[in-house]
Amino acid sequence: MAQTFEGVWKGTSICQVKNSSCQDENNVYYISKGAGKTYEVKGYKIIDGKEDFMGTIMFAYDEKRDVYISGDKDAGAKWEFKITNNTMKGTLVSKGILYRIVELKKEN
């Protein structure tokens, strides 16, 4: 059975741009259905065991590729997530550079 995007996902976001302000993080994402075919992702990084809100990003499902995507053309950023069972793997590409690799597990 295919896993749904909605729910609580926890895991890691590993920085791929060494010697930058980017830091490896433990994350939790709260994902809910948005308007139409969109999904609202509220992201938090875990600092000293507490959730620190990073922001909200809207995603859409790309049926042809079976991935969830979000892009900001002005900032040159693109998020992409793929779900396999209870694991979601993703990337953030910023200005053509792989910036983050994310791996999350769905909470029950």
N, C-alpha and C positions, 0 to 999 in steps of 0.2 A: 504494500500500500504506500502510495506516495505521501511524503511528509508535507504538511502545509507550512507556508512562510510565516503565518501568524503565530504568535506565542512569545516565550521568553527564551533567548539564546545566550549562552555564556561561553567564553573562551578567550583566545589570545589574538592580538593584533601585533604582528612582528614587523618592525621597520626594516625596509630594504635599502634605505639611503643612509649609509653610515656617515659619521662625521657631520651630521645635520642636527637640527633641533628636534627631529623626529625621535620618539622614544618607544620601546616595546611596552605593550600594555596588556592588562587583563581587562576584558570588556564584558558588558551585559547589554543586550539589545532587546527592547520591548517593541514588538511588531504587531500592528493592528491594521485592519482593513480601512482604507481611506475612501475617498469619493471615487465613484466609477471603478476603473480597473487599477487603482493605485493602492499602495501600502505605505503606512507611516512608520518609520523606523526612528525610535528615540534611543540614542546611544549614550552610554555612560562608560567611563573608565573607572577602574577600581583603584582607589588610593587609600592606603592604610585601612583596608577592609570596608571602605565606604564608597558608595556610588557617587561619582562626580559627573554631572550632566555635561555632555559635549555638544549636543544639538539634535535637531530633527531633520531627516532627509526623506523625501518621497521617492518610492521605487515603483517600477512597473514590471510586469512579467512579460518576457520575450518567449512566446510559445515555440517559435522555430528553433531557438537555441536551448530552450528549457532552463533559462537563467532569469534572475531578477536583476534589473539594472537601474542605475540612477546616474545622471550626468549633469554637469554644470559647465556648459560651453564657455562661459565668460572666464571661469577659473581654470578651464582645461582639465577638469577632473572627471573621472568615471569610475563608479563602483560597480562590481558585478559579483553576484552570489549564485552558487549552485548547491542544491540540496541533494544529498544521498542518504537515505534512511533518516537517522536522527542527527546527522552531521551536515553543517553548512560550511563550505569553503568559499573564500572570495578574495578579491583583489581591489586595491585602489590604485589606479594609474593617474598620475598627475603630470600634465604637460608632456605626455609621451613616456614618462619614466615610471616603472613599477615602484610604487611608494610603500605599500603595505600588503602583507599576506595575512588574511584573517581565517581562523578556524574556530568554529563554534559548535556546541552541542545543545540540542533542545532540552529544556528543563521540562519535567513532567508536572 
